[in-house]
Amino acid sequence: MLHRTLIPQFKVYWKLLQADLPQVDWVLFYAVVGLTAYGGLMIRSSELTEKAGDGWQHWLFGLIGTVIALMIARSRYEGLLRWHWLTYILTNLSLIAVILMGVTANGAQSWLNIGSFNIQPSEFAKVGLIITLAALLHRNPASNLLSVFRVLLVTAVPWVLILLQPDLGTSLVFGAITLGMLYWADANPGWLIIMLSPLISAILYNLLFPAWIVWAVIIGLIAWISLPLRILSTILVVAVNTMVGQLGGVLWGLLKEYQKDRLTLFLHPEKNPLGGGYQLIQSRIAIGSGELWGRGLHHGTQTQLNFIPEQHTDFIFSAVGEEFGFIGGIAVLIIFWLICLRLIIIANRAKENFGSLLAVGVLSMIAFQTIINISMTVGLAPITGIPLPFLSYGRSALLTNFIALGLVESVSNFRPRKRLY
């Protein structure tokens, strides 16, 4: 009898809430909530034999995140413009606190112990960075080098603090957010390529030197075309790429063996099938065994027999591939594509640059994490510890993504209303 009373009341409250949020993108909202619900289902399946409660926790924090997102969507996002430096300071202070008194797990000191919960400030720092950069680029678009340098300087502080933990995955996400927002703020594409060039040089110089020579010529031409003081700029860019390439070899020698394995074993995991390559090999077997339609929920042998370590976190997509097959994997990709499409639409419809940049920052964060996470489960990218948004277990990551959802829904809700005539 109770449900007969509660369900009609819930429907009434839900209609009132929708009326209070007239321009919220409900397609985006339902896609995210649906992915989160599905994530809880797959987490439970991956831990079925262990009787763990992470799936229930995922659903609980998803519900909390949904409430937070709706509350943020009702608030005017423009108010963050006045508080972006405070947001930036709090973000950096939380990262410093992790270094001073953080809890170490899986080789990284990335968590703060608050009561019975471990909070990961680097996850919330993603949203803090998006807000800060959106405010800066709103006032000073990236059409000049001074504005670009200002953005890079602001990004460098939390980025270094995260590297000190060390958390390579989150530092890469910071880079993706920064580049995506700079591009949207009218930065010259050549400048963005030059920013990425030292990383590419560090790889090519030490692995394939002839390819590095070709790359040095290409990056020199880009510098000549896109930068002022052509001769000086070209010489400087090529020199920096050369020095970084040489430095890359030195730094590589300083890495521990397990760190090297994480970066290179995805190319040939069979070289260490019982060590660093084990997780990837088992993930490939799981996804391949799912074939077209999958083995069915709770019927994946790799998943149910716990062959894949920590599958409920970074490798949750392998459970999807095994138990729901190629069709299930494609369905997840289509939903992520829909989420990214709606974020682009919100960015284009925003009433000003600040809201548009917020949406693009969230888009960069979600798209990059999705691409890298799925790529690493099938052996196309190194294992970097980047979770799959809304699907992987991780309370801080899930709440961060819902806070980001609330921000973009606020941008959508407070855009200019369409005229009826």
C-alpha positions in Angstrom: 0.0 0.0 0.0 2.9 2.3 0.8 4.1 2.4 -2.8 0.7 3.4 -4.0 1.0 6.5 -2.0 4.6 7.3 -2.6 4.7 6.9 -6.4 2.0 9.5 -7.1 3.6 11.9 -4.7 7.0 11.4 -6.4 5.5 12.1 -9.8 4.0 15.3 -8.6 7.3 16.5 -7.0 9.1 15.5 -10.2 6.8 17.5 -12.4 7.2 20.5 -10.1 11.0 20.1 -10.3 10.9 20.0 -14.1 8.8 23.1 -14.1 11.4 24.8 -11.9 14.1 23.8 -14.4 12.5 24.9 -17.7 15.6 24.7 -19.9 17.6 21.9 -18.4 18.9 19.4 -20.9 16.9 16.3 -19.8 18.5 14.1 -22.5 21.9 14.7 -21.0 20.5 14.2 -17.5 18.8 10.9 -18.2 21.9 9.6 -20.2 24.1 10.3 -17.2 21.7 8.8 -14.6 21.2 5.8 -16.9 25.0 5.2 -17.2 25.4 5.5 -13.4 22.7 3.0 -12.8 24.2 0.6 -15.3 27.7 1.2 -13.7 26.3 0.0 -10.3 24.9 -3.1 -12.0 28.3 -4.0 -13.6 30.2 -3.2 -10.4 27.9 -5.6 -8.5 28.5 -8.2 -11.1 32.3 -7.9 -11.0 32.2 -8.4 -7.2 29.4 -10.9 -7.0 31.6 -13.7 -5.5 33.2 -11.4 -3.0 29.8 -10.2 -1.6 31.2 -6.6 -1.6 28.9 -3.6 -1.4 30.6 -1.3 -3.8 27.7 -1.5 -6.3 25.2 -0.3 -3.7 27.6 2.5 -2.7 27.9 3.5 -6.4 24.1 3.7 -6.6 23.9 5.6 -3.3 26.5 8.2 -4.3 24.9 8.4 -7.7 21.7 9.4 -6.0 23.5 11.9 -3.8 25.2 13.2 -6.9 21.9 13.5 -8.8 20.5 15.7 -5.9 23.6 17.9 -5.9 23.5 18.2 -9.7 19.8 19.4 -9.6 20.6 21.8 -6.8 23.5 23.3 -8.8 21.3 23.4 -11.9 18.8 25.6 -10.1 21.6 28.1 -9.1 23.0 30.7 -11.5 26.4 29.7 -12.6 27.5 33.3 -13.3 28.1 33.8 -9.5 31.2 31.6 -9.8 32.9 34.4 -11.8 33.3 36.4 -8.6 34.6 33.5 -6.6 36.9 31.8 -9.2 40.2 32.8 -7.4 38.8 31.5 -4.1 37.9 28.2 -5.9 41.5 28.1 -7.2 43.0 28.7 -3.8 40.9 26.0 -2.1 41.7 23.6 -4.9 45.5 24.1 -4.3 45.2 24.0 -0.6 43.4 20.6 -0.7 46.2 19.2 -3.0 48.8 20.5 -0.6 47.0 18.9 2.3 47.1 15.6 0.5 50.9 15.9 0.2 51.3 16.8 3.9 48.8 14.3 5.4 47.4 12.1 2.7 46.8 8.4 2.7 48.8 6.3 0.3 47.2 3.6 -1.8 48.3 1.8 -5.0 51.6 3.7 -5.0 50.1 7.2 -4.8 49.4 9.5 -1.9 46.1 10.9 -3.3 43.5 10.6 -0.5 42.5 12.4 2.6 41.0 10.4 5.4 37.9 12.2 6.7 36.0 10.1 9.2 35.5 6.7 7.7 35.8 8.0 4.1 38.7 8.6 1.8 38.3 11.7 -0.2 40.4 12.3 -3.4 40.9 16.0 -3.8 42.5 15.6 -7.2 39.1 14.6 -8.6 37.4 17.7 -7.3 40.4 19.8 -8.5 39.3 19.0 -12.1 36.1 21.0 -11.6 38.1 23.7 -9.7 40.4 24.1 -12.7 37.5 24.2 -15.2 35.9 27.1 -13.2 39.1 29.0 -12.9 40.1 28.7 -16.6 36.6 29.5 -17.8 36.7 32.7 -15.8 40.1 33.7 -17.1 39.3 33.0 -20.7 36.0 34.7 -20.4 37.7 37.9 -19.6 40.8 37.4 -21.8 40.3 35.0 -24.8 43.3 32.9 -25.9 43.7 34.8 -29.1 47.0 36.3 -27.9 50.1 34.6 -26.4 49.9 36.5 -23.1 46.5 35.1 -22.3 47.7 31.6 -23.2 50.8 31.9 -20.9 48.5 33.1 -18.1 46.4 30.0 -18.4 49.4 27.7 -18.5 50.8 29.4 -15.4 47.6 29.0 -13.5 47.3 25.3 -14.6 50.9 24.5 -13.7 50.4 24.9 -9.9 47.8 22.2 -9.3 49.3 20.1 -12.1 52.7 20.0 -10.3 51.0 19.3 -7.0 49.2 16.3 -8.5 52.4 15.0 -10.2 54.0 15.1 -6.7 51.5 12.6 -5.4 52.2 11.0 -8.0 49.1 10.8 -10.1 49.9 10.6 -13.8 46.4 9.9 -14.9 44.8 13.0 -13.3 47.7 15.2 -14.5 46.9 14.0 -18.1 43.3 14.9 -17.6 44.4 18.4 -16.5 46.3 18.7 -19.8 43.3 17.7 -21.8 41.0 20.1 -20.0 43.5 23.0 -20.6 44.0 22.3 -24.3 40.3 21.8 -25.0 39.4 25.1 -23.3 42.2 27.0 -25.0 41.1 25.7 -28.4 37.5 26.8 -27.7 38.8 30.2 -26.5 40.3 30.9 -30.0 43.9 29.8 -29.4 45.8 29.3 -32.6 45.9 25.5 -33.3 49.6 25.8 -34.0 50.2 27.0 -30.5 48.4 23.9 -29.1 50.5 21.6 -31.2 53.7 23.3 -30.0 52.6 22.8 -26.4 52.2 19.1 -27.0 55.4 18.8 -29.0 57.8 18.3 -26.1 55.9 15.2 -25.0 56.0 13.7 -28.5 59.7 14.6 -28.8 60.5 12.8 -25.5 58.9 9.6 -26.9 60.2 9.7 -30.5 63.8 10.9 -29.6 64.3 7.8 -27.4 62.3 5.2 -29.3 62.6 6.2 -33.0 65.2 8.8 -33.7 64.6 9.1 -37.5 60.9 9.9 -36.8 62.0 12.5 -34.3 64.0 14.3 -37.0 60.9 14.5 -39.2 58.9 15.7 -36.2 61.5 18.4 -35.5 61.2 19.7 -39.0 57.4 19.7 -38.8 57.3 21.5 -35.5 59.8 24.0 -36.7 57.5 24.8 -39.7 54.5 25.2 -37.4 56.5 27.6 -35.2 57.6 29.6 -38.3 54.0 29.9 -39.4 52.2 30.5 -36.1 54.6 32.4 -33.8 55.9 36.0 -33.9 59.7 36.6 -34.3 59.8 33.7 -36.7 63.5 32.9 -36.8 64.0 33.2 -33.0 60.8 31.3 -32.2 61.6 28.5 -34.6 65.1 28.0 -33.2 63.8 28.2 -29.6 61.0 25.6 -30.3 63.3 23.1 -32.0 65.9 23.6 -29.2 63.4 22.9 -26.5 62.2 19.8 -28.3 65.8 18.6 -28.6 66.5 19.2 -24.9 63.3 17.6 -23.8 64.0 14.6 -26.0 67.4 14.1 -24.4 66.0 14.8 -20.9 63.3 12.1 -21.6 66.0 9.5 -21.8 67.5 10.6 -18.4 64.1 10.7 -16.7 63.2 7.3 -18.1 66.3 5.8 -16.4 65.0 7.3 -13.1 61.7 5.5 -13.2 61.1 2.3 -11.3 60.5 -0.9 -13.2 56.8 -1.1 -12.4 56.4 2.5 -13.6 58.1 1.6 -16.9 55.9 -1.4 -17.2 52.7 0.6 -16.8 53.8 2.9 -19.7 55.1 0.3 -22.2 53.7 -3.2 -21.5 50.4 -2.4 -23.3 52.4 -2.8 -26.5 53.6 -6.4 -25.6 51.8 -7.5 -22.4 52.8 -11.1 -23.2 56.4 -10.2 -22.2 55.3 -10.3 -18.5 52.1 -12.3 -18.5 52.1 -13.0 -14.8 53.2 -9.5 -13.8 52.6 -6.1 -15.3 50.9 -7.5 -18.4 48.5 -9.8 -16.5 45.6 -7.3 -16.1 45.6 -6.3 -19.7 45.8 -9.9 -21.0 42.8 -10.9 -18.9 40.9 -7.8 -19.9 41.4 -8.6 -23.6 40.3 -12.2 -23.0 37.2 -11.0 -21.2 36.2 -8.5 -23.9 37.0 -11.0 -26.7 35.0 -13.9 -25.1 31.9 -11.7 -25.0 31.7 -11.9 -28.8 28.6 -10.3 -30.3 25.9 -10.5 -27.6 28.0 -11.4 -24.5 27.8 -14.2 -22.0 25.0 -12.6 -20.0 24.8 -10.8 -16.7 26.7 -12.7 -14.0 27.8 -15.3 -16.5 31.2 -13.9 -17.6 33.9 -16.4 -16.6 36.7 -13.8 -16.4 34.5 -11.4 -14.4 32.9 -13.9 -12.0 36.1 -15.8 -11.3 38.0 -12.5 -10.5 40.7 -13.0 -13.1 40.9 -9.2 -13.6 42.3 -7.3 -10.6 40.4 -4.2 -9.5 37.9 -4.8 -12.3 35.2 -2.7 -10.6 37.3 0.5 -11.0 39.5 1.2 -14.0 38.6 -2.0 -15.9 34.9 -2.0 -15.6 34.5 -1.8 -19.4 36.0 -5.4 -19.6 33.0 -6.6 -17.6 30.6 -4.8 -20.0 32.4 -6.4 -23.0 32.3 -9.9 -21.5 28.8 -10.0 -20.2 27.0 -7.8 -22.8 29.4 -8.3 -25.8 30.1 -6.1 -28.7 26.5 -4.8 -28.7 26.7 -3.8 -25.1 30.1 -2.1 -25.6 28.8 -0.1 -28.6 25.7 0.9 -26.6 27.9 2.4 -23.9 30.0 4.2 -26.5 26.8 5.6 -28.1 25.6 6.9 -24.8 29.0 8.6 -24.2 28.8 10.1 -27.7 25.3 11.4 -26.9 26.6 13.0 -23.7 29.4 14.7 -25.6 27.0 15.9 -28.3 24.7 17.4 -25.7 27.6 19.2 -24.0 28.7 20.7 -27.4 25.1 21.9 -28.0 25.0 23.5 -24.5 28.3 25.2 -25.2 27.0 26.6 -28.5 23.8 27.8 -26.9 25.3 29.4 -23.8 24.5 33.1 -23.4 28.2 34.1 -22.9 31.7 32.8 -23.0 31.9 31.8 -19.3 29.1 29.3 -19.6 30.3 28.0 -23.0 33.8 27.4 -21.6 32.4 25.6 -18.6 30.6 23.2 -20.9 33.7 22.7 -23.0 35.8 22.0 -20.0 33.5 19.3 -18.8 33.3 17.9 -22.3 37.2 17.7 -22.5 37.3 16.0 -19.1 34.7 13.4 -19.9 35.7 12.7 -23.5 39.4 12.3 -22.7 38.8 10.0 -19.7 36.4 7.9 -21.8 38.8 7.5 -24.7 41.8 6.7 -22.6 40.0 4.3 -20.2 38.4 2.2 -23.0 41.6 2.3 -25.0 43.7 0.9 -22.1 41.2 -2.0 -21.5 41.7 -3.2 -25.1 45.5 -2.5 -25.2 45.6 0.7 -27.2 46.9 3.0 -24.4 49.1 2.6 -21.3 47.4 1.7 -18.0 47.3 5.1 -16.3 44.6 4.7 -13.6 42.0 6.9 -15.3 38.4 5.8 -14.4 35.5 5.5 -16.9 33.1 8.3 -16.0 29.9 7.3 -14.3 30.7 3.6 -14.7 33.9 2.9 -12.7 33.6 2.7 -8.9 35.0 5.7 -7.1 33.0 8.0 -4.8 35.1 11.1 -5.3 35.2 10.7 -9.1 31.4 10.1 -9.3 30.5 13.1 -7.2 32.9 15.2 -9.2 31.2 14.2 -12.5 27.8 15.0 -11.0 29.0 18.4 -9.9 30.2 19.0 -13.4 26.9 17.8 -14.7 25.1 20.4 -12.4 27.3 23.2 -13.8 26.5 22.5 -17.4 22.8 22.0 -16.6 22.9 25.4 -15.0 24.4 26.8 -18.2 21.6 25.2 -20.1 18.9 26.3 -17.7 19.9 29.9 -17.7 20.5 30.4 -21.4 18.3 32.9 -23.3 14.7 31.7 -23.6 13.3 31.1 -27.1 10.6 33.5 -28.2 7.3 31.9 -29.0 6.6 34.4 -31.9 
